[in-house]
Amino acid sequence: MSTKKSFCKSVRHISLLAALALLGSGQALADEGGKAGCRIEWSKLNLTAQQSQQIDQLDQQWQQDFRSLKPLIDEAQRKKQRLLESHNADPLEIMRLQASIDQWKQQLNQAATANYLKKRQILNESQQHQLEQMLREKFEAKQRELHPGINTEPLPSRMQGLIQRVKNIWAPASNSP
């Protein structure tokens, strides 16, 4: 595969991962146990029986990860709230709790992202293209929901200028001796 083609494919995948992040899928998964946010309808991808089974196994793994960390996050948040409401609470204890909460949320977000990437690997190229389109549509719908009437131009169109600038930066470097 040529360097330019590889670069363009990498940019496209980064763009979609960014869109996924902007949709809050990792955060939505971390906050809602996969029940809200960017819920992907895997069944719309015409999965084989084996693919469906693998996706189900990954869903079960995600639920297990979520169930192990969510109670810790909830308890730490309740404890932090009680401390914040107290006039003589130890600021270091509050900060320690916040650091723990952030760490556990980060673990969940990383697990959500890793889980999504594993699911995407299960798909064939056609299904991956369908998934990209589904994510693009969800992203655009979320953007319209969050910002009605503001910049309704789709993400790929808005990013073309940025992608072209990046290509221009890399192009001279690849032509140098």
ROTORNU-639957 format. One line per field, with one value per atom (N, C-alpha, C, O): chain; atom name; x, y, z. Coordinates in Angstrom, 1 decimal, always signed. Each point is the difference from the previous one (the first is absolute). Last residue first. Layout:
<sites>
cadena <- A:...
atomo <- CA:...
c1 <- X:...
c2 <- Y:...
c3 <- Z:...
</sites>
This chain:
<sites>
cadena <- A:A:A:A:A:A:A:A:A:A:A:A:A:A:A:A:A:A:A:A:A:A:A:A:A:A:A:A:A:A:A:A:A:A:A:A:A:A:A:A:A:A:A:A:A:A:A:A:A:A:A:A:A:A:A:A:A:A:A:A:A:A:A:A:A:A:A:A:A:A:A:A:A:A:A:A:A:A:A:A:A:A:A:A:A:A:A:A:A:A:A:A:A:A:A:A:A:A:A:A:A:A:A:A:A:A:A:A:A:A:A:A:A:A:A:A:A:A:A:A:A:A:A:A:A:A:A:A:A:A:A:A:A:A:A:A:A:A:A:A:A:A:A:A:A:A:A:A:A:A:A:A:A:A:A:A:A:A:A:A:A:A:A:A:A:A:A:A:A:A:A:A:A:A:A:A:A:A:A:A:A:A:A:A:A:A:A:A:A:A:A:A:A:A:A:A:A:A:A:A:A:A:A:A:A:A:A:A:A:A:A:A:A:A:A:A:A:A:A:A:A:A:A:A:A:A:A:A:A:A:A:A:A:A:A:A:A:A:A:A:A:A:A:A:A:A:A:A:A:A:A:A:A:A:A:A:A:A:A:A:A:A:A:A:A:A:A:A:A:A:A:A:A:A:A:A:A:A:A:A:A:A:A:A:A:A:A:A:A:A:A:A:A:A:A:A:A:A:A:A:A:A:A:A:A:A:A:A:A:A:A:A:A:A:A:A:A:A:A:A:A:A:A:A:A:A:A:A:A:A:A:A:A:A:A:A:A:A:A:A:A:A:A:A:A:A:A:A:A:A:A:A:A:A:A:A:A:A:A:A:A:A:A:A:A:A:A:A:A:A:A:A:A:A:A:A:A:A:A:A:A:A:A:A:A:A:A:A:A:A:A:A:A:A:A:A:A:A:A:A:A:A:A:A:A:A:A:A:A:A:A:A:A:A:A:A:A:A:A:A:A:A:A:A:A:A:A:A:A:A:A:A:A:A:A:A:A:A:A:A:A:A:A:A:A:A:A:A:A:A:A:A:A:A:A:A:A:A:A:A:A:A:A:A:A:A:A:A:A:A:A:A:A:A:A:A:A:A:A:A:A:A:A:A:A:A:A:A:A:A:A:A:A:A:A:A:A:A:A:A:A:A:A:A:A:A:A:A:A:A:A:A:A:A:A:A:A:A:A:A:A:A:A:A:A:A:A:A:A:A:A:A:A:A:A:A:A:A:A:A:A:A:A:A:A:A:A:A:A:A:A:A:A:A:A:A:A:A:A:A:A:A:A:A:A:A:A:A:A:A:A:A:A:A:A:A:A:A:A:A:A:A:A:A:A:A:A:A:A:A:A:A:A:A:A:A:A:A:A:A:A:A:A:A:A:A:A:A:A:A:A:A:A:A:A:A:A:A:A:A:A:A:A:A:A:A:A:A:A:A:A:A:A:A:A:A:A:A:A:A:A:A:A:A:A:A:A:A:A:A:A:A:A:A:A:A:A:A:A:A:A:A:A:A:A:A:A:A:A:A:A:A:A:A:A:A:A:A:A:A:A:A:A:A:A:A:A:A:A:A:A:A:A:A:A:A:A:A:A:A:A:A:A:A:A:A:A:A
atomo <- N:CA:C:O:N:CA:C:O:N:CA:C:O:N:CA:C:O:N:CA:C:O:N:CA:C:O:N:CA:C:O:N:CA:C:O:N:CA:C:O:N:CA:C:O:N:CA:C:O:N:CA:C:O:N:CA:C:O:N:CA:C:O:N:CA:C:O:N:CA:C:O:N:CA:C:O:N:CA:C:O:N:CA:C:O:N:CA:C:O:N:CA:C:O:N:CA:C:O:N:CA:C:O:N:CA:C:O:N:CA:C:O:N:CA:C:O:N:CA:C:O:N:CA:C:O:N:CA:C:O:N:CA:C:O:N:CA:C:O:N:CA:C:O:N:CA:C:O:N:CA:C:O:N:CA:C:O:N:CA:C:O:N:CA:C:O:N:CA:C:O:N:CA:C:O:N:CA:C:O:N:CA:C:O:N:CA:C:O:N:CA:C:O:N:CA:C:O:N:CA:C:O:N:CA:C:O:N:CA:C:O:N:CA:C:O:N:CA:C:O:N:CA:C:O:N:CA:C:O:N:CA:C:O:N:CA:C:O:N:CA:C:O:N:CA:C:O:N:CA:C:O:N:CA:C:O:N:CA:C:O:N:CA:C:O:N:CA:C:O:N:CA:C:O:N:CA:C:O:N:CA:C:O:N:CA:C:O:N:CA:C:O:N:CA:C:O:N:CA:C:O:N:CA:C:O:N:CA:C:O:N:CA:C:O:N:CA:C:O:N:CA:C:O:N:CA:C:O:N:CA:C:O:N:CA:C:O:N:CA:C:O:N:CA:C:O:N:CA:C:O:N:CA:C:O:N:CA:C:O:N:CA:C:O:N:CA:C:O:N:CA:C:O:N:CA:C:O:N:CA:C:O:N:CA:C:O:N:CA:C:O:N:CA:C:O:N:CA:C:O:N:CA:C:O:N:CA:C:O:N:CA:C:O:N:CA:C:O:N:CA:C:O:N:CA:C:O:N:CA:C:O:N:CA:C:O:N:CA:C:O:N:CA:C:O:N:CA:C:O:N:CA:C:O:N:CA:C:O:N:CA:C:O:N:CA:C:O:N:CA:C:O:N:CA:C:O:N:CA:C:O:N:CA:C:O:N:CA:C:O:N:CA:C:O:N:CA:C:O:N:CA:C:O:N:CA:C:O:N:CA:C:O:N:CA:C:O:N:CA:C:O:N:CA:C:O:N:CA:C:O:N:CA:C:O:N:CA:C:O:N:CA:C:O:N:CA:C:O:N:CA:C:O:N:CA:C:O:N:CA:C:O:N:CA:C:O:N:CA:C:O:N:CA:C:O:N:CA:C:O:N:CA:C:O:N:CA:C:O:N:CA:C:O:N:CA:C:O:N:CA:C:O:N:CA:C:O:N:CA:C:O:N:CA:C:O:N:CA:C:O:N:CA:C:O:N:CA:C:O:N:CA:C:O:N:CA:C:O:N:CA:C:O:N:CA:C:O:N:CA:C:O:N:CA:C:O:N:CA:C:O:N:CA:C:O:N:CA:C:O:N:CA:C:O:N:CA:C:O:N:CA:C:O:N:CA:C:O:N:CA:C:O:N:CA:C:O:N:CA:C:O:N:CA:C:O:N:CA:C:O:N:CA:C:O:N:CA:C:O:N:CA:C:O:N:CA:C:O:N:CA:C:O:N:CA:C:O:N:CA:C:O:N:CA:C:O:N:CA:C:O:N:CA:C:O:N:CA:C:O:N:CA:C:O:N:CA:C:O:N:CA:C:O:N:CA:C:O:N:CA:C:O:N:CA:C:O:N:CA:C:O:N:CA:C:O
c1 <- +14.9:+1.0:+0.4:+0.8:-5.8:+1.4:+1.0:-0.4:-4.5:+0.7:+1.4:+0.7:-3.7:+0.2:+0.7:+0.5:-1.5:+0.9:+0.3:+1.1:-4.5:+1.4:+1.1:+1.1:-5.7:+0.4:+1.4:+0.8:-3.2:+0.7:+0.6:+1.0:-3.6:+1.2:+0.8:+1.2:-5.3:+1.0:+1.3:+1.1:-4.8:+0.6:+1.1:+1.1:-3.7:+0.9:+0.8:+1.2:-4.6:+1.2:+1.0:+1.2:-5.3:+0.9:+1.2:+1.1:-4.3:+0.7:+0.9:+1.2:-4.0:+1.1:+0.8:+1.2:-4.9:+1.0:+1.2:+1.1:-4.9:+0.8:+1.1:+1.1:-4.7:+1.4:+0.9:+1.2:-5.9:+0.6:+1.5:+0.8:-3.5:+0.1:+0.8:+0.8:-1.9:+1.0:+0.2:+1.2:-4.6:+1.3:+1.0:+1.0:-5.7:+0.5:+1.5:+0.7:-4.1:+0.9:+0.5:+0.5:-3.2:-0.6:+0.8:-0.4:+0.8:+0.9:-0.5:+0.6:-3.9:+1.4:+0.9:+0.0:-4.8:+0.2:+1.4:+0.3:-1.2:-1.0:+0.3:+0.2:+2.5:+0.2:-1.0:+0.5:-0.5:+0.7:+0.0:+0.0:-1.9:-0.8:+0.6:-0.7:+2.9:-1.2:-0.9:-0.6:+4.5:+0.4:-1.3:-0.1:-0.5:+0.3:+0.4:-0.4:-0.3:-1.3:+0.2:-0.7:+4.5:-0.7:-1.3:-0.4:+2.8:+0.8:-0.8:-0.2:-1.4:-0.3:+0.7:-0.6:+1.5:-1.4:-0.4:-0.6:+4.9:-0.1:-1.4:-0.2:+0.9:+0.6:-0.1:-0.3:-1.1:-0.9:+0.5:-0.8:+3.6:-1.2:-1.0:-0.5:+4.2:+0.4:-1.1:-0.2:-0.7:+0.2:+0.4:-0.5:+0.4:-1.4:+0.1:-0.8:+4.8:-0.5:-1.4:-0.3:+2.1:+0.7:-0.4:-0.2:-1.4:-0.7:+0.7:-0.7:+2.7:-1.3:-0.7:-0.6:+4.7:+0.2:-1.4:-0.1:-0.1:+0.7:+0.0:-0.6:+0.4:-0.8:+0.9:+1.2:+0.4:-0.8:-0.6:-0.3:+2.6:+0.9:-0.7:+0.4:-2.7:+0.2:+0.9:-0.1:-0.6:-1.2:+0.2:-0.4:+3.8:-0.1:-1.2:+0.1:+0.3:+1.0:+0.0:+0.2:-3.0:-0.5:+1.0:-0.4:+1.7:-1.1:-0.5:-0.3:+3.5:+0.6:-1.1:+0.2:-1.7:+0.7:+0.6:-0.2:-1.8:-1.0:+0.6:-0.5:+3.4:-0.6:-1.1:-0.1:+2.1:+1.0:-0.6:+0.2:-2.8:+0.1:+1.0:-0.3:+0.0:-1.2:+0.0:-0.4:+3.9:+0.1:-1.2:+0.1:-0.1:+1.0:+0.1:+0.0:-2.6:-0.7:+0.9:-0.4:+2.3:-0.9:-0.8:-0.3:+3.3:+0.7:-0.9:+0.2:-2.0:+0.5:+0.7:-0.1:-1.4:-1.1:+0.5:-0.4:+3.6:-0.5:-1.1:+0.0:+1.5:+1.0:-0.4:+0.2:-2.8:-0.2:+1.0:-0.3:+0.7:-1.2:-0.2:-0.4:+3.9:+0.3:-1.2:+0.2:-0.8:+0.8:+0.4:+0.1:-2.4:-0.9:+0.8:-0.5:+2.9:-0.8:-1.0:-0.2:+2.9:+0.8:-0.8:+0.2:-2.1:+0.1:+0.8:-0.2:-2.8:+1.4:+0.1:-0.4:-3.8:+0.5:+1.5:+0.4:-4.0:+1.4:+0.6:+0.8:-5.3:+0.9:+1.4:+0.9:-4.4:+0.5:+0.9:+0.9:-2.8:-1.0:+0.4:-0.7:+3.5:-0.1:-1.1:+0.1:+0.5:+1.2:-0.1:+0.3:-3.5:-0.2:+1.1:-0.2:+0.6:-1.1:-0.2:-0.3:+3.3:+0.6:-1.1:+0.3:-1.6:+0.8:+0.6:+0.1:-2.6:-0.9:+0.9:-0.4:+2.7:-0.7:-0.9:-0.1:+2.3:+0.9:-0.6:+0.3:-2.9:+0.2:+1.0:-0.2:-0.7:-1.2:+0.2:-0.3:+3.7:-0.1:-1.2:+0.1:+0.5:+1.1:-0.1:+0.2:-3.2:-0.3:+1.1:-0.3:+1.0:-1.0:-0.4:-0.1:+3.3:+0.5:-1.1:+0.3:-1.1:+1.1:+0.4:+0.4:-3.7:-0.5:+1.1:-0.4:+1.7:-0.8:-0.5:+0.1:+2.2:+0.9:-0.8:+0.4:-2.9:+0.7:+1.0:+0.1:-2.5:-0.9:+0.7:-0.2:+2.6:-0.2:-0.9:+0.3:+0.3:+1.2:-0.1:+0.4:-3.9:+0.0:+1.3:-0.1:-0.3:-1.0:+0.0:-0.1:+2.8:+0.6:-1.0:+0.5:-2.1:+1.0:+0.7:+0.3:-3.4:-0.7:+1.0:-0.2:+1.9:-0.5:-0.7:+0.3:+1.1:+1.1:-0.4:+0.6:-3.9:+0.4:+1.2:+0.1:-1.7:-0.9:+0.4:-0.1:+2.6:+0.2:-0.9:+0.4:-1.0:+1.2:+0.3:+0.4:-4.1:-0.2:+1.2:-0.1:-0.2:-0.1:-0.2:+0.1:-1.6:+1.0:-0.2:-1.2:-0.8:-0.1:+1.1:+0.8:-1.8:+1.2:+0.0:+1.0:-4.2:-0.2:+1.1:+0.0:+0.0:-0.8:-0.3:-0.3:+2.6:+0.9:-0.9:+0.6:-1.2:-0.9:+0.8:-0.1:+1.8:+0.1:-0.9:+0.0:+0.2:-0.3:+0.0:-0.8:+2.3:+0.2:-0.2:+1.0:-3.3:+1.1:+0.0:-1.0:-0.7:-0.4:+1.2:+0.9:-0.8:-1.4:-0.4:-1.2:+5.5:-0.2:-1.5:-0.4:+2.2:+0.1:-0.4:-0.4:+0.7:-1.3:+0.1:-1.0:+4.8:-1.0:-1.3:-0.6:+4.3:+0.5:-1.0:-0.1:-0.9:+0.1:+0.4:-0.5:+0.4:-1.4:+0.1:-0.8:+4.9:-0.6:-1.4:-0.4:+2.4:+0.8:-0.6:-0.2:-1.7:-0.4:+0.8:-0.6:+0.1:+0.0:-0.2:-0.4:+0.9:-1.3:-0.1:-1.1:+5.2:-0.8:-1.4:-0.8:+3.9:+0.3:-1.0:-0.5:+0.3:-0.5:+0.2:-0.9:+2.8:-1.5:-0.6:-1.0:+5.5:-0.3:-1.5:-0.5:+2.0:+0.2:-0.3:-0.6:+0.5:-1.2:+0.2:-1.0:+4.5:-1.1:-1.3:-0.7:+4.7:+0.1:-1.2:-0.5:+0.7:-0.2:+0.1:-0.8:+1.9:-1.5:-0.3:-1.0:+5.5:-0.7:-1.5:-0.7:+3.4:+0.2:-0.7:-0.6:+0.5:-0.8:+0.2:-1.0:+3.6:-1.4:-0.9:-1.0:+5.6:-0.2:-1.5:-0.6:+1.9:+0.1:-0.3:-0.7:+1.1:-1.2:-0.1:-1.0:+5.0:-1.1:-1.4:-0.8:+4.7:+0.1:-1.2:-0.6:-0.1:+0.9:-0.1:-0.9:+0.5:-0.9:+0.9:+1.0
c2 <- +14.5:-1.1:-0.6:-1.0:+3.2:+0.4:-1.2:-1.1:+1.0:+0.3:+0.3:+0.1:-0.8:-1.3:+0.2:-1.0:+4.8:-0.8:-1.3:-0.5:+3.5:+0.5:-0.9:-0.2:-0.9:-0.2:+0.5:-0.7:+1.2:-1.2:-0.2:-0.6:+4.4:+0.0:-1.2:+0.1:+0.3:+1.0:+0.0:+0.2:-2.8:-0.6:+0.9:-0.5:+2.2:-1.1:-0.6:-0.3:+3.4:+0.6:-1.0:+0.2:-1.8:+0.5:+0.7:-0.2:-1.3:-1.2:+0.5:-0.5:+3.7:-0.4:-1.2:+0.0:+1.5:+1.1:-0.4:+0.1:-3.0:+0.0:+1.0:-0.3:-0.4:-0.4:+0.0:-0.2:+1.2:+1.0:-0.3:+0.9:-4.0:+1.2:+1.1:+0.6:-4.7:-0.2:+1.3:+0.3:-0.2:+0.0:-0.2:+0.7:+1.5:-1.2:+0.0:+0.8:+3.5:-0.7:-1.2:+0.0:+3.4:-1.3:-0.7:-1.1:+5.4:-0.7:-1.5:-0.9:+3.2:+0.5:-1.0:-1.2:+0.6:+1.2:+0.5:+0.9:-3.8:+0.1:+1.3:+1.1:-4.2:+1.4:+0.2:+0.0:-4.1:+0.9:+1.4:+1.0:-4.3:+0.0:+1.0:+0.8:-1.6:+0.7:+0.2:+1.0:-3.7:+1.4:+0.9:+1.0:-5.7:+0.6:+1.4:+0.8:-3.1:+0.2:+0.6:+0.9:-2.0:+1.2:+0.2:+1.2:-5.0:+1.2:+1.2:+1.0:-5.1:+0.2:+1.3:+0.8:-2.2:+0.4:+0.3:+1.0:-2.8:+1.3:+0.6:+1.1:-5.6:+1.0:+1.4:+0.9:-4.3:+0.1:+1.0:+0.8:-1.8:+0.8:+0.2:+1.1:-3.9:+1.4:+0.9:+1.1:-5.7:+0.5:+1.5:+0.8:-3.1:+0.2:+0.6:+0.9:-2.3:+1.2:+0.4:+1.2:-5.2:+1.1:+1.4:+1.0:-5.1:+0.3:+1.2:+0.8:-2.4:+0.6:+0.4:+1.1:-3.4:+1.4:+0.6:+1.2:-4.9:+0.0:+1.5:+0.8:-2.1:+0.3:-0.2:+0.2:-0.6:-1.2:+0.2:-1.0:+4.6:-1.0:-1.2:-0.7:+4.0:+0.4:-0.9:-0.2:-0.6:-0.3:+0.4:-0.7:+1.8:-1.4:-0.4:-0.9:+5.4:-0.3:-1.5:-0.5:+2.0:+0.5:-0.4:-0.6:-0.2:-0.9:+0.4:-0.9:+3.7:-1.3:-1.0:-0.7:+4.8:+0.2:-1.3:-0.3:+0.3:+0.2:+0.1:-0.6:+0.4:-1.3:+0.1:-0.9:+4.8:-0.8:-1.3:-0.6:+3.3:+0.6:-0.8:-0.2:-1.0:-0.3:+0.5:-0.7:+1.9:-1.4:-0.5:-0.7:+5.2:-0.2:-1.5:-0.4:+1.5:+0.4:-0.2:-0.4:-0.3:-1.1:+0.3:-0.9:+4.2:-1.2:-1.1:-0.6:+4.6:+0.2:-1.2:-0.4:+0.2:+0.1:+0.1:-0.7:+1.1:-1.4:-0.1:-0.9:+5.2:-0.7:-1.5:-0.5:+3.1:+0.4:-0.7:-0.4:-0.3:-0.6:+0.3:-0.8:+3.0:-1.4:-0.8:-0.8:+5.3:-0.1:-1.5:-0.4:+1.4:+0.3:-0.2:-0.6:+0.3:-1.2:+0.2:-0.9:+4.5:-1.1:-1.2:-0.7:+4.4:+0.2:-1.1:-0.3:-0.1:+0.1:+0.1:-0.9:+2.7:-1.2:+0.3:+1.1:+1.6:-0.3:-1.2:-0.7:+2.5:+1.2:-0.3:+0.8:-4.0:+0.2:+1.2:+0.1:-1.9:+0.7:+0.3:+0.7:-3.1:+1.3:+0.8:+1.3:-5.8:+0.8:+1.4:+0.9:-4.0:+0.2:+0.9:+0.9:-2.2:+1.0:+0.3:+1.1:-4.5:+1.3:+1.1:+1.0:-5.5:+0.4:+1.4:+0.8:-2.7:+0.3:+0.5:+1.0:-2.5:+1.2:+0.5:+1.1:-5.3:+1.1:+1.3:+1.0:-4.8:+0.1:+1.2:+0.8:-2.0:+0.6:+0.2:+1.1:-3.2:+1.4:+0.6:+1.1:-5.7:+0.8:+1.5:+0.8:-3.8:+0.2:+0.8:+0.7:-1.8:+1.0:+0.1:+1.2:-4.5:+1.3:+1.0:+0.9:-5.6:+0.0:+1.4:+0.2:-1.0:-0.3:+0.0:+0.2:+0.5:+1.1:-0.2:+0.8:-4.2:+1.1:+1.1:+0.6:-4.1:-0.5:+1.2:+0.3:+0.3:+0.1:-0.4:+0.6:-1.1:+1.4:+0.2:+0.7:-5.0:+0.4:+1.5:+0.4:-2.2:-0.6:+0.5:+0.3:+0.9:+0.7:-0.5:+0.8:-3.1:+1.3:+0.9:+0.7:-4.8:-0.3:+1.3:+0.2:+0.1:-0.3:-0.3:+0.5:+0.0:+1.3:-0.2:+0.8:-4.7:+0.7:+1.4:+0.4:-3.0:-0.6:+0.7:+0.2:+1.2:+0.3:-0.6:+0.7:-1.8:+1.4:+0.4:+0.7:-5.0:+0.1:+1.4:+0.2:-1.0:-0.5:+0.1:+0.3:+3.3:-1.4:-0.5:+0.8:+4.2:-0.8:-1.5:-0.5:+5.2:-1.4:-0.9:-0.5:+5.1:-0.2:-1.4:-0.4:+2.3:+0.6:-0.2:+0.4:-1.8:-0.9:+0.6:-0.8:+3.2:-1.0:-0.9:-0.4:+5.3:-1.1:-1.0:+0.0:+3.8:-0.5:-1.2:-0.9:+5.4:-1.5:-0.4:+0.4:+3.9:-0.5:-1.5:-0.8:+3.1:+0.6:-0.6:-0.1:-3.0:+1.3:+0.5:-0.7:-3.4:+0.1:+1.3:+0.1:-1.9:-0.4:+0.2:-0.5:+1.8:-1.5:-0.4:-1.2:+5.8:-0.7:-1.5:-0.6:+3.7:+0.6:-0.9:+0.0:-1.1:+0.0:+0.5:-0.5:+0.6:-1.4:-0.1:-0.7:+4.9:-0.5:-1.4:-0.4:+2.3:+0.6:-0.5:-0.3:-1.1:-0.5:+0.5:-0.8:+2.6:-1.5:-0.6:-0.7:+5.4:-0.4:-1.4:-0.4:+3.3:-0.5:-0.4:+0.0:+1.2:+1.2:-0.4:+0.7:-4.1:+0.6:+1.2:+0.2:-2.3:-0.9:+0.6:+0.0:+2.3:+0.1:-0.9:+0.5:-0.9:+1.3:+0.2:+0.5:-4.3:-0.2:+1.4:+0.0:+0.1:-0.7:-0.3:+0.1:+2.0:+0.9:-0.7:+0.6:-3.1:+1.0:+0.9:+0.3:-3.2:-0.7:+0.9:-0.1:+2.0:-0.4:-0.7:+0.3:+0.6:+1.3:-0.3:+0.5:-4.0:+0.3:+1.2:+0.0:-1.1:-1.0:+0.3:-0.1:+2.7:+0.3:-0.9:+0.4:-1.4:+1.2:+0.4:+0.3:-3.9:-0.4:+1.2:-0.1:+1.0:-0.8:-0.4:+0.1:+2.0:+1.0:-0.7:+0.5:-3.2:+0.8:+1.0:+0.2:-4.8:+1.2:+0.8:-0.2:-5.2:+1.2:+1.2:+0.1
c3 <- -0.7:-0.2:+1.4:+0.0:-0.9:+0.2:-0.1:+0.2:-0.4:-1.3:+0.2:-1.0:+4.7:-0.7:-1.4:-0.5:+3.2:+0.7:-0.7:-0.1:-1.5:-0.3:+0.7:-0.6:+1.5:-1.4:-0.3:-0.6:+4.9:-0.2:-1.5:-0.1:+1.3:+0.9:-0.3:+0.0:-2.2:-0.5:+0.8:-0.5:+2.0:-1.2:-0.6:-0.4:+3.9:+0.5:-1.2:+0.1:-1.1:+0.6:+0.5:-0.2:-1.5:-1.0:+0.5:-0.5:+3.6:-0.6:-1.2:-0.1:+2.1:+1.0:-0.6:+0.1:-2.6:+0.1:+0.9:-0.4:+0.1:-1.2:+0.0:-0.4:+3.8:+0.3:-1.3:+0.1:-0.2:+0.8:+0.3:+0.1:-2.4:-0.8:+0.8:-0.6:+2.8:-1.0:-0.9:-0.3:+3.7:+0.5:-1.1:-0.1:-1.2:+0.6:+0.3:-0.6:+0.7:-1.0:+0.7:+1.1:+1.0:-0.3:-1.0:-0.4:+3.6:-0.8:-0.3:+0.6:+2.4:-0.1:-0.8:+0.4:+0.8:-0.9:-0.1:-0.8:+5.0:-1.1:-0.8:+0.6:+2.8:-0.6:-1.2:-1.1:+3.7:+1.0:-0.5:+0.8:-3.6:+1.2:+1.0:+0.7:-4.8:-0.2:+1.3:+0.2:-0.1:-0.2:-0.2:+0.6:-0.4:+1.4:-0.1:+0.8:-4.8:+0.7:+1.4:+0.4:-3.0:-0.6:+0.7:+0.3:+1.0:+0.4:-0.5:+0.7:-2.0:+1.4:+0.5:+0.7:-5.1:+0.1:+1.5:+0.2:-1.1:-0.6:+0.2:+0.3:+0.9:+1.0:-0.5:+0.7:-3.6:+1.1:+1.0:+0.5:-4.1:-0.4:+1.1:+0.2:+0.5:-0.1:-0.4:+0.6:-0.6:+1.4:+0.0:+0.7:-4.8:+0.5:+1.4:+0.3:-2.1:-0.7:+0.4:+0.2:+1.5:+0.6:-0.7:+0.7:-2.5:+1.2:+0.8:+0.6:-4.5:-0.4:+1.3:+0.1:+0.4:-0.5:-0.3:+0.3:+3.4:-1.3:-0.5:+0.6:+4.8:-1.3:-1.2:+0.0:+4.6:-0.4:-1.4:-0.7:+2.9:-0.6:-0.5:-0.9:+3.5:-1.4:-0.8:-1.2:+5.8:-0.8:-1.4:-0.9:+3.9:-0.2:-0.9:-0.8:+2.1:-1.0:-0.3:-1.1:+4.6:-1.3:-1.1:-1.1:+5.5:-0.4:-1.4:-0.8:+2.7:-0.4:-0.4:-1.0:+2.7:-1.3:-0.5:-1.1:+5.4:-1.0:-1.4:-1.0:+4.7:-0.2:-1.1:-0.9:+2.4:-0.8:-0.3:-1.1:+3.8:-1.3:-0.9:-1.2:+5.7:-0.7:-1.4:-1.0:+3.8:-0.3:-0.8:-0.9:+2.4:-1.1:-0.3:-1.2:+4.9:-1.2:-1.2:-1.1:+5.2:-0.3:-1.2:-0.9:+2.5:-0.4:-0.4:-1.1:+2.9:-1.3:-0.6:-1.1:+5.6:-0.9:-1.5:-0.9:+4.3:-0.2:-0.9:-0.9:+2.0:-0.8:-0.2:-1.1:+3.9:-1.4:-0.9:-1.1:+5.7:-0.5:-1.5:-0.8:+3.1:-0.2:-0.6:-0.9:+2.1:-1.2:-0.3:-1.2:+5.2:-1.2:-1.3:-0.9:+4.9:-0.2:-1.2:-0.7:+2.0:-0.6:-0.2:-1.0:+3.2:-1.4:-0.7:-1.2:+5.7:-0.4:-1.5:-0.8:+3.8:-0.7:-0.4:-0.2:+2.7:+0.5:-0.7:+0.6:-1.6:+0.1:+0.5:-0.2:-2.8:+1.4:+0.0:-0.8:-3.2:+0.7:+1.5:+0.7:-3.7:-0.5:+0.8:+0.1:+0.9:+0.4:-0.4:+0.7:-2.3:+1.5:+0.5:+0.8:-5.2:+0.1:+1.5:+0.4:-1.5:-0.3:+0.2:+0.5:+0.0:+1.1:-0.2:+0.9:-4.4:+1.2:+1.2:+0.6:-4.4:-0.3:+1.2:+0.3:-0.1:+0.2:-0.3:+0.6:-1.4:+1.4:+0.3:+0.9:-5.4:+0.7:+1.4:+0.5:-3.0:-0.4:+0.8:+0.5:+0.0:+0.7:-0.3:+0.8:-2.9:+1.4:+0.7:+0.9:-5.5:+0.2:+1.5:+0.4:-2.2:+0.3:+0.3:+0.8:-2.0:+1.0:+0.5:+1.1:-4.6:+1.3:+1.1:+1.2:-5.7:+0.5:+1.4:+0.9:-3.2:+0.3:+0.7:+1.0:-2.7:+1.2:+0.4:+1.2:-5.2:+1.2:+1.3:+1.0:-5.0:+0.3:+1.2:+0.9:-2.7:+0.7:+0.4:+1.1:-3.6:+1.4:+0.7:+1.2:-5.7:+0.8:+1.5:+0.9:-4.0:+0.4:+0.8:+0.9:-2.6:+1.0:+0.5:+1.2:-4.8:+1.3:+1.1:+1.1:-5.4:+0.5:+1.3:+0.9:-3.1:+0.5:+0.5:+1.1:-3.1:+1.3:+0.5:+1.3:-5.4:+1.0:+1.4:+1.0:-4.8:+0.3:+1.2:+0.9:-2.7:+0.7:+0.5:+1.1:-3.9:+1.3:+0.9:+1.2:-4.9:-0.1:+1.4:+1.0:-2.6:+0.6:-0.2:-0.1:-1.4:-0.6:+0.4:-0.8:+2.4:-0.8:-0.7:-0.5:+3.7:-1.3:-0.9:-1.2:+5.8:-0.8:-1.4:-0.9:+4.4:-0.7:-0.9:-1.1:+3.2:-0.3:-0.9:-1.2:+5.0:-1.3:-0.2:+0.8:+2.5:+0.0:-1.5:-0.8:+3.6:-1.4:+0.0:-0.1:+4.1:-0.7:-1.5:-0.6:+4.7:-0.5:-0.9:-0.2:+2.7:-0.3:-0.7:-0.4:+2.3:-1.3:-0.4:-1.1:+5.4:-0.2:-1.4:-0.2:+2.0:+0.0:-0.3:-0.2:+0.7:+0.8:+0.1:+1.1:-4.0:+1.4:+1.0:+1.1:-5.7:+0.5:+1.4:+0.8:-2.8:+0.2:+0.5:+0.9:-2.0:+1.2:+0.3:+1.1:-5.1:+1.2:+1.3:+0.9:-4.7:+0.1:+1.2:+0.8:-2.8:+1.4:+0.3:+1.1:-5.1:+0.3:+1.4:+0.6:-2.2:+0.1:+0.3:+0.7:-1.6:+1.3:+0.3:+1.1:-5.3:+1.1:+1.3:+0.9:-4.5:+0.0:+1.1:+0.7:-1.3:+0.6:+0.0:+1.0:-3.2:+1.4:+0.8:+1.1:-5.8:+0.6:+1.4:+0.8:-2.9:-0.1:+0.6:+0.8:-1.4:+1.2:+0.0:+1.1:-4.7:+1.2:+1.2:+1.0:-5.1:+0.0:+1.3:+0.6:-1.5:+0.4:+0.1:+0.9:-2.4:+1.4:+0.5:+1.0:-5.6:+0.8:+1.5:+0.7:-3.6:-0.1:+0.8:+0.7:-1.0:+0.8:+0.0:+1.1:-3.9:+1.4:+1.0:+0.9:-5.5:+0.2:+1.5:+0.6:-2.0:+0.0:+0.3:+0.8:-1.2:+1.2:+0.1:+1.0:-3.7:-0.1:+1.3:+0.8:-1.2:+0.0:+0.0:+0.7
</sites>
